[in-house]
């Protein structure tokens, strides 16, 4: 069985044919949906801009969200270890 899939993403009048891994179709469809939602938000919030400006706004918005998520995910393992250490310290103090 072939593990690739040909899909076409649609953005306004543009189409983007792609060959992707079959198990990643959902991620690509969700990305397409997110791009359309953010683009629509900027076109309605800032009328009169060029298509290029709306694209830049959309890309920047999604990139900032991605970086925020990356930062949150990077801190999560450290926070878990700190919680465990705090629990151990509190337990040791309570024994005394």
Secondary structure, DSSP 8 states (H G I E B T S, - for coil): ---EEEEEEEETTEEEEEEEEGGGHHHHHHHHHHHHHHHHHHHHHSTT--HHHHHHHHHHHHHHHHHHHHHHHHHHHHHHHHHHHHHHHHHHHHH-
